[in-house]
Amino acid sequence: MALALYRSGRQGDALAVLRRARELLAGHLGVEPGPALRELETDILRQEPRLAGPARPDPAGEVLMRAVAAYDRVLSGGARVRLESAVGLLRNLAVTGAGGLVAAREQRAATIAAAEQLGDPTLTARVIGAYDVPANWPRADDPAHAAGIVAAAERALAVLPPGGPDPVRARLLATIAIESRGTRDLRPREYAQEAEAIARELDDPALLAFALNGVFMQSCHDTGGSVHRDRIGAELVRLAHRHGLASAEVLGHLIRLQSSCATAAFDRADRHAEAADDLAGRHERPLVGVFTQWYRALRADVAERASVARAEALYRGAAARLDEAGMPGMRDGLLPLALLGLRLRRGLPLASADDQWGPYEPWVHPLLEPGRTALADVPDPPADLLAEALWCLFGRAAIAAADRAAMVRARRALAPAAAEWAGASSGALTVGPVADQLVALDAALRPG
């Protein structure tokens, strides 16, 4: 909108719009304007030649600015209404791209804290539960932030008045399930199941989609759960398509893409990748492409048997996009782990000078440096989509160390996933078929 005003000869109005945007960001979200907004303001002040061009009206932007101005006029007070409205804004902001996701994550905790200060547990519960942004990567971007959300939701649950509205309770339960990513604590899984039951009883499609997201996030307590997750994804796709829940429909396709990869069903995964990308294009969900780009790198590596150089280049390209996506929970250590899987499956040297393993180091280190770590001290992998891959790395290290107790431990964990490719449930990488690792473990455990 500001650029269109400038190009039509209204420099003062363009600058006024940018100032108003800055005030709204600071006043409503408590964030500073991003670099693009600051650069545009500077360029308009300098009358940079690059800004010259035909005016392009932005009717959506004008409508938004008028709506915000009207909101300010009508609601000069009303802290409770403002807080609930702010959550709606943050929820929409989170799916607009990396900058929106980071800003929404930063401001969500402040919104909850403000609600708690008002001393109204039902309001706090509504503010917490209204943030039903779909999530399909079960490792938190900011573990401390996630723990804070869980703690606030637990406090709200504890003080909700008896007989409180079931939808509010269900949203709190689903929130705890979603934010308790990778945990082996059984309570969040029970919360997810309770939220699902409430949503089904109320026949509330949006609530059920939110609850199913929680069920998905708590579906990795045991290995080999891709069939179960595929059923969750299929229901989400049907439910969301029927009721016009675009973000939930995208989530369902991404879940089905991941579960298809787990069994190397790439033709089926292709259909879900295309459906997710199509929905993302129609509904302006740019972050969806991060997941589908990783999938296409995995597909080229495994299904197409691309050359090592091409497969590595595709993984690096996907990682470069992830660097700017505002999702450190997915980004950290993922590229090195993907390249390690590539090396393992192609029989190449495993070590690389630039490998930064991040959260996966406890399971990679014993394999790359045998004998430096007591395998009994290595913890079980987090209950997430890469658990099978990390168990396979542990199993390889156990065979190399001739540690029978560790081999038995790895075999027991991997047995339920015998029909899957380790790590492929992520839709991003794999270290190879679990069945191959089980054969190797059985051979190493055989007497004599």
C-alpha positions as a printed Julia matrix, in Angstrom:
448×3 Matrix{Float64}:
   0.0     0.0     0.0
   2.76    2.48    0.94
   4.66    1.72   -2.27
   1.53    2.22   -4.36
   0.89    5.58   -2.68
   4.49    6.66   -3.31
   4.33    5.67   -6.96
   1.15    7.69   -7.39
   2.94   10.81   -6.13
   1.69   10.71   -2.52
   4.98   10.47   -0.63
   3.56   12.02    2.54
   0.66    9.55    2.64
   3.08    6.66    2.01
   5.22    7.69    4.95
   2.13    8.12    7.11
   1.05    4.55    6.33
   4.5     3.25    7.31
   4.48    5.22   10.55
   1.04    3.85   11.34
   2.25    0.32   10.64
   5.18    0.85   13.01
   2.84    2.12   15.72
   0.53   -0.84   15.29
   3.39   -3.33   15.47
   4.75   -1.75   18.63
   1.43   -1.02   20.29
  -0.44   -4.24   19.54
   2.33   -6.8    19.23
   5.26   -5.18   21.0
   7.61   -5.87   18.09
   9.81   -3.6    16.02
   9.22   -3.31   12.27
  11.15   -5.82   10.2
  14.06   -4.93    7.91
  11.89   -4.82    4.79
   9.58   -2.2     6.32
  12.51   -0.12    7.59
  14.26   -0.31    4.21
  11.13    0.78    2.37
  10.71    3.8     4.64
  14.35    4.82    4.11
  14.06    4.39    0.35
  10.91    6.51    0.19
  12.59    9.27    2.19
  15.54    9.16   -0.2
  13.27    8.85   -3.24
  15.32    5.93   -4.49
  15.02    5.46   -8.28
  14.4     1.73   -7.86
  11.0     2.51   -6.37
   9.8     4.13   -9.57
   7.15    2.2   -11.44
   3.45    2.04  -12.15
   1.21    2.39   -9.16
  -0.25   -0.92   -8.04
  -3.29   -0.51   -5.83
  -3.41   -2.75   -2.81
  -7.1    -2.98   -1.95
  -6.52   -5.72    0.64
  -3.95   -3.57    2.41
  -6.25   -0.57    2.4
  -9.1    -2.63    3.84
  -6.81   -3.95    6.56
  -5.6    -0.48    7.54
  -9.17    0.84    7.67
 -10.29   -2.15    9.75
  -7.46   -1.65   12.25
  -8.22    2.06   12.5
 -11.89    1.28   13.14
 -10.91   -1.29   15.74
  -8.83    1.32   17.56
 -11.7     3.81   17.53
 -14.35    1.41   18.77
 -12.28   -0.45   21.37
 -10.43    2.2    23.29
 -10.59   -0.05   26.37
 -11.75   -3.65   26.69
  -8.58   -5.48   27.74
 -10.26   -8.88   27.59
 -11.6    -8.4    24.08
  -8.26   -7.0    22.96
  -6.37  -10.02   24.33
  -8.62  -12.52   22.6
  -8.43  -10.5    19.39
  -4.63  -10.38   19.68
  -4.49  -14.18   19.77
  -6.51  -14.32   16.56
  -4.03  -11.93   14.97
  -1.05  -13.97   16.18
  -2.64  -17.19   14.93
  -3.0   -15.71   11.45
   0.46  -14.15   11.6
   2.09  -17.5    12.39
   1.21  -18.99    8.99
   2.31  -16.02    6.87
   5.99  -16.92    6.77
   9.13  -17.02    8.86
   8.9   -13.47   10.17
   5.28  -13.92   11.16
   5.97  -17.25   12.84
   8.82  -15.83   14.93
   6.84  -12.72   15.89
   3.8   -14.8    16.85
   5.91  -17.13   18.97
   7.55  -14.19   20.74
   4.28  -12.41   21.5
   2.2   -15.44   22.43
   3.82  -15.76   25.87
   3.3   -12.04   26.55
  -0.38  -12.37   25.66
  -0.82  -15.29   28.04
   1.01  -13.45   30.83
  -1.25  -10.44   30.34
  -4.35  -12.67   30.53
  -3.11  -14.29   33.75
  -2.6   -10.86   35.32
  -6.32  -10.15   34.93
  -7.1   -13.04   37.3
  -9.78  -14.61   35.1
  -8.93  -18.32   34.58
 -11.57  -18.82   31.91
 -10.21  -15.89   29.9
  -6.68  -17.22   30.31
  -7.82  -20.64   29.13
  -9.5   -19.11   26.07
  -6.41  -17.07   25.23
  -4.15  -20.12   25.51
  -6.44  -22.45   23.58
  -7.28  -20.05   20.76
  -3.79  -20.4    19.28
  -4.58  -23.5    17.23
  -1.77  -23.15   14.69
  -1.13  -26.56   13.06
   2.19  -28.25   13.86
   3.74  -31.31   12.27
   7.35  -31.31   13.51
   7.51  -32.83   17.0
  10.57  -30.94   18.24
   9.99  -27.52   19.77
  11.53  -24.44   18.16
  12.0   -22.91   21.61
  11.81  -25.54   24.39
  11.73  -22.94   27.18
   8.86  -21.11   25.49
   6.96  -24.38   24.98
   7.48  -25.34   28.62
   6.11  -21.96   29.67
   2.99  -22.47   27.53
   2.47  -25.92   29.05
   2.88  -24.58   32.58
   0.37  -21.79   31.93
  -2.1   -24.27   30.45
  -1.68  -26.55   33.46
  -2.34  -23.61   35.8
  -5.45  -22.67   33.85
  -6.72  -26.26   33.97
  -6.22  -26.4    37.73
  -8.33  -23.32   38.43
 -11.07  -23.6    35.84
 -14.41  -23.44   37.65
 -16.23  -26.77   38.06
 -18.52  -27.47   35.16
 -16.61  -25.06   32.96
 -17.18  -25.2    29.21
 -15.84  -28.38   27.73
 -14.48  -26.74   24.55
 -12.25  -24.5    26.66
 -10.93  -27.49   28.59
 -10.39  -29.47   25.38
  -8.34  -26.65   23.86
  -6.12  -26.5    26.92
  -5.6   -30.25   26.79
  -4.77  -30.14   23.07
  -2.37  -27.25   23.66
  -0.46  -29.22   26.28
  -0.29  -32.23   23.95
   1.05  -30.16   21.05
   3.58  -28.19   23.09
   4.9   -31.31   24.9
   6.81  -32.39   21.83
   9.13  -35.38   21.95
   8.29  -36.22   25.55
   8.01  -39.76   26.84
   5.7   -38.63   29.62
   2.36  -40.39   29.09
   0.21  -37.6    30.5
   0.22  -35.38   27.37
  -0.87  -38.37   25.32
  -3.76  -38.93   27.71
  -4.63  -35.22   27.45
  -4.73  -35.48   23.66
  -7.07  -38.45   23.83
  -9.36  -36.62   26.26
  -9.44  -33.56   24.0
 -10.32  -35.77   21.04
 -13.16  -37.41   22.99
 -14.62  -34.02   23.99
 -14.41  -32.73   20.42
 -16.17  -35.8    19.05
 -18.89  -35.54   21.69
 -19.47  -31.88   20.82
 -19.28  -32.57   17.07
 -17.03  -29.51   16.71
 -14.9   -29.83   13.52
 -12.37  -27.1    14.33
 -11.91  -28.41   17.85
 -11.53  -31.96   16.56
  -8.86  -30.85   14.07
  -6.95  -29.17   16.92
  -7.3   -32.25   19.13
  -6.14  -34.57   16.33
  -3.05  -32.41   15.95
  -2.35  -33.14   19.61
  -2.95  -36.86   19.05
  -0.46  -36.76   16.17
   2.16  -35.0    18.27
   1.84  -37.73   20.9
   1.93  -40.62   18.41
   5.64  -41.42   18.65
   5.83  -43.01   22.09
   6.46  -46.32   20.34
   8.39  -46.84   17.12
   6.66  -47.96   13.95
   3.59  -45.74   14.26
   3.29  -44.6    10.65
   0.05  -46.51    9.99
  -1.57  -44.87   13.01
  -0.35  -41.43   11.94
  -1.61  -42.0     8.41
  -5.09  -42.6     9.79
  -4.87  -39.33   11.71
  -3.8   -37.51    8.56
  -6.56  -39.08    6.49
  -9.22  -38.0     8.98
  -7.8   -34.5     9.09
  -7.91  -34.21    5.3
 -11.54  -35.39    5.13
 -12.68  -33.27    8.07
 -10.87  -30.13    6.98
 -11.95  -30.38    3.35
 -15.58  -30.82    4.38
 -15.54  -27.81    6.7
 -13.18  -25.46    4.89
 -10.32  -25.67    7.41
  -7.44  -24.95    5.04
  -4.57  -25.07    7.53
  -5.8   -28.35    9.0
  -6.15  -29.81    5.5
  -2.55  -28.89    4.73
  -1.5   -30.52    8.01
  -3.35  -33.7     7.09
  -1.59  -33.95    3.73
   1.81  -33.34    5.32
   1.16  -36.06    7.9
   0.16  -38.46    5.13
   3.24  -37.48    3.13
   5.42  -38.34    6.11
   3.68  -41.64    6.83
   3.94  -42.61    3.15
   7.69  -41.99    3.22
   7.99  -44.3     6.21
   7.15  -47.25    3.96
   8.81  -45.79    0.83
   5.39  -45.32   -0.8
   6.66  -42.38   -2.82
   3.89  -42.36   -5.43
   1.38  -41.81   -2.64
   3.65  -39.27   -0.98
   3.85  -37.36   -4.29
   0.1   -36.89   -4.32
   0.09  -35.48   -0.8
   3.04  -33.19   -1.53
   1.23  -31.81   -4.58
  -2.0   -31.36   -2.63
  -0.19  -29.56    0.2
   1.62  -27.27   -2.24
  -1.62  -26.51   -4.08
  -3.42  -25.59   -0.87
  -0.43  -23.54    0.26
  -0.5   -21.57   -2.96
  -4.23  -20.9    -2.8
  -4.22  -19.94    0.88
  -0.82  -18.23    1.11
   0.98  -20.68    3.39
   4.63  -20.2     2.33
   6.17  -22.4     5.04
   4.54  -25.51    3.57
   7.15  -25.47    0.82
   9.88  -26.03    3.4
   8.5   -29.5     4.14
   7.76  -30.45    0.53
  11.23  -29.36   -0.58
  12.82  -31.63    2.03
  10.54  -34.42    0.84
  11.65  -34.0    -2.76
  15.3   -34.21   -1.71
  14.55  -37.46    0.13
  12.63  -38.79   -2.84
  15.47  -38.05   -5.24
  17.95  -39.72   -2.9
  15.98  -42.9    -2.21
  13.42  -43.43   -4.96
  15.37  -41.98   -7.9
  18.82  -43.07   -6.69
  20.22  -39.69   -7.64
  23.99  -39.36   -7.69
  25.62  -38.59   -4.37
  26.5   -35.11   -5.58
  22.95  -34.36   -6.72
  21.32  -35.8    -3.59
  23.66  -33.82   -1.36
  22.95  -30.65   -3.34
  19.2   -31.16   -2.93
  19.53  -31.69    0.81
  21.68  -28.58    1.08
  19.13  -26.6    -0.9
  16.36  -27.7     1.42
  18.5   -26.82    4.43
  19.23  -23.36    3.04
  15.53  -22.66    2.82
  15.04  -23.97    6.33
  17.7   -21.56    7.58
  15.29  -18.7     6.88
  12.08  -20.43    7.99
  12.07  -19.54   11.69
  11.93  -23.21   12.74
  15.14  -24.04   14.64
  13.51  -27.13   16.13
  13.53  -28.65   12.65
  16.67  -26.95   11.33
  19.27  -27.74   14.0
  21.28  -30.82   13.05
  18.9   -31.96   10.3
  21.23  -31.48    7.32
  24.18  -33.33    8.9
  21.84  -36.16    9.89
  20.42  -36.37    6.35
  23.92  -36.48    4.87
  24.95  -39.12    7.41
  22.03  -41.26    6.25
  23.14  -40.74    2.65
  26.68  -41.86    3.5
  25.52  -44.88    5.47
  23.29  -46.13    2.68
  25.88  -45.49   -0.04
  28.78  -47.05    1.87
  30.74  -43.78    2.07
  32.99  -42.52    4.9
  30.78  -41.3     7.73
  32.69  -38.39    9.21
  32.64  -34.87    7.81
  34.55  -31.88    9.1
  31.58  -29.5     9.08
  29.04  -31.73   10.8
  27.17  -29.93   13.6
  24.88  -32.56   15.08
  22.89  -30.32   17.41
  20.29  -32.32   19.36
  21.27  -35.59   17.64
  24.85  -35.66   18.93
  24.21  -38.19   21.78
  23.29  -40.89   19.22
  25.74  -39.95   16.46
  28.85  -39.59   18.62
  29.04  -43.27   19.77
  28.93  -44.37   16.12
  31.56  -41.95   14.84
  33.9   -42.34   17.82
  33.52  -45.93   19.05
  34.53  -46.59   22.62
  34.41  -42.94   23.7
  30.92  -43.22   25.2
  29.44  -45.87   27.49
  26.35  -47.0    25.6
  24.51  -47.65   28.86
  24.68  -43.88   29.47
  23.11  -42.96   26.14
  19.45  -41.98   26.71
  16.53  -43.25   24.69
  15.88  -40.93   21.72
  13.04  -38.41   22.06
   9.62  -39.72   21.09
   9.54  -38.03   17.71
   9.66  -38.74   13.98
  13.4   -39.44   13.99
  13.4   -41.96   16.84
  13.86  -44.96   14.52
  16.84  -43.3    12.81
  18.54  -42.56   16.12
  17.88  -46.08   17.39
  19.5   -47.46   14.23
  22.6   -45.34   14.82
  22.68  -46.6    18.39
  22.29  -50.17   17.16
  25.22  -49.78   14.77
  27.35  -48.38   17.59
  26.33  -51.32   19.81
  27.43  -53.83   17.15
  30.75  -52.02   16.69
  31.32  -52.1    20.45
  30.14  -55.74   20.77
  27.87  -54.51   23.57
  25.19  -57.19   23.84
  23.05  -55.28   26.34
  22.98  -52.26   24.04
  22.18  -54.47   21.03
  19.24  -56.05   22.87
  18.02  -52.6    23.86
  18.18  -51.35   20.26
  16.51  -54.44   18.87
  13.64  -54.22   21.33
  13.03  -50.59   20.43
  13.21  -51.12   16.66
  11.16  -54.33   16.35
   7.76  -52.58   16.0
   9.14  -50.58   13.06
  10.41  -53.56   11.07
   8.36  -52.59    7.99
   9.55  -48.96    7.92
  12.53  -46.94    6.74
  14.31  -45.44    9.73
  13.76  -41.7     9.94
  11.65  -41.51    6.79
   8.57  -40.74    8.92
  10.05  -37.25    9.03
   9.56  -36.86    5.3
  13.09  -35.44    5.25
  15.73  -38.17    5.59
  16.44  -41.83    6.24
  19.32  -44.0     7.42
  17.86  -47.04    5.65
  15.36  -49.86    6.23
  14.83  -50.84    9.84
  14.66  -54.48    8.71
  18.31  -54.3     7.62
  19.35  -53.07   11.05
  17.36  -55.84   12.74
  19.11  -58.46   10.57
  22.48  -57.01   11.53
  21.57  -57.01   15.23
  20.3   -60.58   15.09
  23.52  -61.72   13.42
  25.64  -59.97   16.01
  23.59  -61.43   18.87
  23.73  -65.0    17.51
  25.87  -67.26   19.72
  29.22  -68.46   18.41
